[in-house]
Amino acid sequence: MNTVHCEASVLEASRRMRQCHANELIVVTETDGKPRALGVVTASDIVTRVVAVGLDPGVVTAGDIAAFKPLERADD
């Protein structure tokens, strides 16, 4: 599972996507020292919600643009 912290910049998130060869990342936060999924950020989100409107990807965070959808966990 490829993740990025909700406070990471969009620039950091895009670099993580490149590193992982991924088009989306699970946006997480920490609760009691454990990661908790908040939502998803996609490459398309970065392009349409940051780059295309002239926002600074070094300032906007993954949490700012994440789609906060309920995430289902697959049972083993």
GIDA-V42300 format. One record per run of one state. SS is the DSSP state (a for helix, b for strand, c for the rest). FROM is the first residue (numbers start at 1). LEN is the number of residues. Records with the same first field share a line. If there is no record, write none. Layout:
BEGIN
SS = FROM-LEN + FROM-LEN
END
This chain:
BEGIN
c = 1-2 + 6-3 + 21-3 + 32-2 + 52-9 + 66-1 + 68-9
b = 3-3 + 9-1 + 24-8 + 34-9 + 61-1 + 67-1
a = 10-11 + 43-9 + 62-4
END
